[in-house]
Amino acid sequence: MISKEKFIEYMETLEKLCKTEEKINALLTEFGSENQIWFDKHETLILHILQDVFKDQENDWIGYAIYEMDWFKDWYPERITDKDGKDIPLRNAGDLYDLLVAKMNQNA
C-alpha cells in the first residue's frame, strides 16, 4: 500500500509534469512549431498503476479528479454525493486517498 504522504507526492508530481508539458506545447505552438511533445503514455501508465494499487478501475476516481475536475480545481461542495446524498469531498489528493482507501475497505 502507498502511504497517504507518498500518494499526495505522486499526484503533485504527476500534475507538475502534465502542466509543464502543456506549457512547453503552448510555447512551441506560439513560435510556429507544429511539433509537440507528448508524455501521455507515461501518464497513462502511472494512472493505471495507481488504479491497480487502489482497485479503482471501475469507479475511476483518480481519472475523475484529474480530468473531470482539472486536478481538484473544479470541486465544490456537493458536486459528488453518495447514495444517501452525503457530500464526497475531493478538494485535494488527500481527500482522494481517503476515498480510495475507504472504497477498498468496503470491498474487502
For each residue, the residues with C-beta under 8 A, 3 or more apart:
1: 53
2: 6 7 10 50 53
3: 6 7
4: 7 8 94 97 98
5: 8 9
6: 2 3 9 10
7: 2 3 4 10 11 50 93 96 97
8: 4 5 11 12 92 93 94 97
9: 5 6 12 13
10: 2 6 7 13 14 46 50
11: 7 8 14 15 93 96
12: 8 9 15 16 93
13: 9 10 16 17
14: 10 11 17 18 43 46 66
15: 11 12 18 19 66 71
16: 12 13 19 20
17: 13 14 20 21 39 42 43
18: 14 15 21 22 39 43
19: 15 16 22 23
20: 16 17 23 24
21: 17 18 24 25 37 38 39
22: 18 19 25 26
23: 19 20 26 27
24: 20 21 27 28 36 37
25: 21 22 28 29 36 37
26: 22 23 29 30
27: 23 24 30 31
28: 24 25 31 33 35 36 37
29: 25 26 32 33 36
30: 26 27
31: 27 28
32: 29
33: 28 29 36
34:
35: 28
36: 24 25 28 29 33
37: 21 24 25 28
38: 21 41
39: 17 18 21 42 43
40: 43 44
41: 38 44 45
42: 17 39 45 46
43: 14 17 18 39 40 46 47
44: 40 41 47 48
45: 41 42 48 49
46: 10 14 42 43 49 50
47: 43 44 50 51 62 63 66
48: 44 45 51 52
49: 45 46 52 53
50: 2 7 10 46 47 53 54 56 62
51: 47 48 54 55 56 57 60 62 63
52: 48 49 55 57
53: 1 2 49 50
54: 50 51 62 100 101 103 104
55: 51 52 103 104 107
56: 50 51 59 60 61 62 100 103
57: 51 52 60
58:
59: 56 64 103
60: 51 56 57 63 64
61: 56 64 65 90 96 99 100 103
62: 47 50 51 54 56 65 66 96 100
63: 47 51 60 66 67 68
64: 59 60 61 67 68 69 90
65: 61 62 68 69 71 72 90 93 96
66: 14 15 47 62 63 69 70 71
67: 63 64 70
68: 63 64 65 74
69: 64 65 66 72 73 74 75 79 90
70: 66 67 73 74
71: 15 65 66
72: 65 69 75 90 91 92 93 95 96
73: 69 70
74: 68 69 70 79
75: 69 72 79 89 90 91
76: 79
77: 87 89
78: 81 87
79: 69 74 75 76 90
80: 87 88 90
81: 78 84 85 86 87 88
82: 85 86 88
83:
84: 81
85: 81 82
86: 81 82
87: 77 78 80 81
88: 80 81 82 99
89: 75 77 95
90: 61 64 65 69 72 75 79 80 95 96 99
91: 72 75 95
92: 8 72 95 96
93: 7 8 11 12 65 72 96 97
94: 4 8 97 98
95: 72 89 90 91 92 98 99
96: 7 11 61 62 65 72 90 92 93 99 100
97: 4 7 8 93 94 100 101
98: 4 94 95 101 102
99: 61 88 90 95 96 102 103
100: 54 56 61 62 96 97 103 104
101: 54 97 98 104 105
102: 98 99 105 106
103: 54 55 56 59 61 99 100 106 107
104: 54 55 100 101 107 108
105: 101 102 108
106: 102 103
107: 55 103 104
108: 104 105
